Amino acid sequence: MKYLPGTLQLLVWDEVRGEGMNEDILSSAFKYKELGWVIHPLSSPYDDGPAPGKRPILSNWANLEVPPTDSQIKKWWDCSNNNSKQYNIGVVCGRVSGITVIDIDDDIFLDYLIDGIDISDWLISKRIENRGHIFFQHEDDTELINHEYSYIKIDIRNDNTKGGGGNLVLPPSIHCTGEQYRWNREIISNDDIPKMPDIFKNRLIHLIYEENRLKSAITKCRAWVKEFFDPKRTPDILHGGDGRRLMIALCAELKANGFDSKDDGEFISRLIYRHDFDHKISSYQWSRIEGYPWRSEMLCTEFPQYCNEINTRGKVPEPMLVSETGQEEIEEYPEHVLEWAKLLLEKGDAFKFIVDTWNQYHVGDRVIGEACACAVASTYMTNSKGLHIKPSGDSGKGKSDGAKKFLHLLPENKILCGSLSAKSMFYNPDLTKGTIIYTDDVQLNDDMVATIKQSITNFQTTTEHNTVKKQEFQQYSIPPRISWWMTSVLGFDDDQMGNRFLGVDVDATPEQDERVFQHQARMERLGITEDIVNDDVLVCRAVFDILGSNEEYKIVFPYTNCIRWNNKDNRRNFGMFMDILKSVTFYNVKQREKFHDAYLATVDDFRRAKSIYKGLAESNATNLTETELKVMRWMSGKHEVDARQIADLIGKSETTAKYLMRGRNGDGGLLSKVTGLFSQNVTIQSSDSRSTRKTVYCYDNRLGLNSYEDVVNIDVDCIEKEYDNFKTEYEQLVSGGYHTLSHDHHIKCDSDKSITIDRIYNTIIYTITQKQKMYSTCENSQFQHDYHNTLSYIPGKMCESELGSENVCDSDVIVCDSDPQDLPKDDKTGINSSTNFGHSLSHHCSNTDFDQSLGLNDGDLKLLAYDMTSFVKKKYPNFVIDDIKKVNFEFCRNYPGHRQSYGYNNCLWVMKKLNEDGWWCRT
């Protein structure tokens, strides 16, 4: 959603066109009856009661179904019959009258609603500027029911949910202040009323959605925020240093309570700053605000006119406090826990401590704990492709327990657990970036698989879901860096899903069963419950909060060129290994060198990552669980086996064996994962000469995956040299101006733009040289025109001689028979450079209130002036302009690029200057 600075008037009024409908009130009432409108009397504007001029006289007005009779009209509005009540006219909006009316009480969002829409045929009534009633044919849409929206200052007059319609004052009624309601044009019939444009309707519904989101967030905020946004008062415009600080405090509290999207930021900024709203500035500042509500003491000290000890009370999510020393402290933890967590990060081995703590509550299966730790770390990194966990194993063997025990070590706001439907995550307003989503024994359907695939593929970006709700386009999203944890007895039938998850299997050996029993007995003896929160658990949680409280991490391994990888045929696994390596380093960033914006992983980190990967390699190289690998090794070299034999091997039922081989739906399982495995139906002769049919499975190949000790190694001899090479290469990369920001995208910095702009110039030169080959003579004047115009876009970078020894033509003169005034005089803009027009405008700009932050140069202004001149010449050949504001409005609508770059008011200033100094292109 983008709000554009612009129109402050609803429409340029045409008194002549509306003259026929602005007669006396009795004549107007009869015309409304002819239109089929259900009209009724309203109180006199001079009435002493409530809502003078707007209050319905009839008690059943909302349920009227037909227009009034002639006698009723004369009774209510014929002043010649000694009728001194002077009633106004109201109409029942909605189905009964065939109209839906949008009541604009304030034009804060008007330019957003009508941007790019032709409103010349709209039917509008109004009494003062910047407010009015826009009439459309009846909209039978439940999202446009009769309702008043206090923040966007727009009321919808339509059908009510409980029956009846909304009330609206019609011209030529008189307002209690004395102004008269008037039409902008005459109405011939209801067919003369336009339908509501879809784009207008969608924007209006979006504003309603944003207002409802704001109201919902405000209800969760403390009283001071509720008082500031009291619907009965217009929010203060917050300018200056104190105003900006108050705006940050308001936004921080709103963000903490769910009002945190980009659209939310633009909406609240527009609401507060009204026509002073600046899209670029507001978007940037909103992105910089963290969702951490300010403490009561700070609010009362800085904003005593808004805040006090009473209205700032209440429990709020305040995850951190900045101490006097500048170090971040997590307020919810005891002081000794924070000290231990910081000591662990700065001097100890946080990764080992966390996995060891997990092993205190889940015995064995250490590879599961290590994989979980790596997956969590990936959600904090800007250059990770993401790690996702799929523990597998027999029911009751601990796969779910392993995942849950690790989740217990994470801050609560990091976790989302429970069952899922295919699109539920798109609609969850509390889902935030970096969340771990855990679901147990999931059964995946096609829609669920598609959603998870999209989220995993878009790990560093938002995943969008486009749908239709009540016949209107809607877009929902899953935030970046979501790590999916899913437990299942069997592996994924979908091979692409298997490629995206770290497959880890629980230890199902008898020895592990014994260890688990001894652990359970000890826990029972000591009365230790699964949800215990002791110092060990708190230290783990504090580690994650400290690491995640102040930055996101880019981690690189300077010695990547020294890695020897022996599994190149599976391209995904190297990236997975590197993510494990970066995840291990994440826990050690307080002890690692930071070079520019990147933390550098060490060889020690590599060795730990290799050890973890060895425990995962076979499962992830084949996408098979331990049980599936056991079956395939056993089948290797066997001619035919059936489900009963497989069931005996794995100690399960024959049905489970069939699921293992064919999947639950008969189209997955090992048959879909393993090349060379196939099934066939064979006929078996019994001893009594009877024959039966059964399915057998055949596999003559060998897996060839028996050794993973040497999948990855490092050449230690090249490490020292590679370290220096890395720093040199990375220094060049940074000096070129590229830095990683919110995710794995690179943005050119202002410090050095030469590399990018030179590459752009090179493409321009290439295009010109290609055209030169096509046009070897001067006969094509259009090419010559384009050629000289293109050169002018590269000031100081290129001249014709740089294109080679062969010039485009022998003459620098553009051969063209057109009128000289129609040809561009200046290479770039077509404005006669001898007038020094751009320089003149720049001089005037520097001495006026023209917006200097736009950073316009002479060329920018000349190009703007040229486009204005061309537009005006087409519309007004004699350059006689009566209403320059109207012309500027039309120009901004036809040139949205200029409107977005400079704003409506700046364009108006330039147009006025052109009109005052004379439109130079007439010369």
Buried (B, 14 or more C-beta within 10 A) or exposed (E): BEBBBBBBBBBEBEEEEBEBBBEEBBEBBBBBBEBBBBBBBBBBBEBEEEEBBBBBBBEEBBBBEEBBEEEBBBBBBBEEEEBEBBBBBBBBBBBBBBBBBBBBBBBBBBBBBBBEEEBEEBBBBBBEEBBBBBBBBBBEBEBBBBBEBBBBBBBBBBBBEEEBBBBBBBBBBBBBEEEEBBBBBBBEEBEBBBEBBEEBBEBBBBBBBBBEBBBEBBEBBBBBBEEBBEEEEBBEEBEEEEBEBBBBBBBBBBBBBBBBBEEBBBBBBBBBBBBEBBBEEBBEBBEEBBBBBBBBEEBBEBBEEBBBEEBBEEEBEBBBEEEEEEEBBBEBBEEEBBBBBBEBBEEBBBBBBBBEBBBBBBBBBBBBBBBBBBBBBBBBBBBBBBBBBBBBBBEEBBBBBBBBBBBBBBBEBBBBEEEBEBBEBBEBEEBBBBBBBBBBEBEBEEEBBBBBBBBBEBBBBBBEBEEEEEEBEBEBBBBBBBBBBBBBBBBBBBEEBBBBBBBBBBBBEEEBBEBBEEBEEEBEEEEEEEEEEEEBBBBBBBBBBBBBBEEBBBBBBBBBEBBEEEBEEBEEBBEBBBBBBBBBBBBBBBBBEEBEBBBBBBEEBBEBBBEBBBBBBBBBBBBBBBBBBBBBEBBBEEEBBBBEBBBEBBEBEBEBBBBBBBBEEEEBBBBBBBEEBEBEEEEEEEEEEEEEEEBBBBBEEEBEBEEBEEBBBBEEEEBEEBBEBBBEEBEEEBEBBBBBEEBBEEEBEEEBEEEEEEEEBEEBBEEBEEBBEEBEEBEBEEBBBBBBBBBEBBEEBBEBEEBEEEEBBEEEEBEEEEEEEEEBBBBBBBBBBEBBBBBBBBEBBEEEEBBEEEEBEBBBBBBBBBBBBBBBBEEEEEBEBEEBBEBBBBBBBBBEEBBBBBBBBBBBBBBEBBBEEEBBBEE
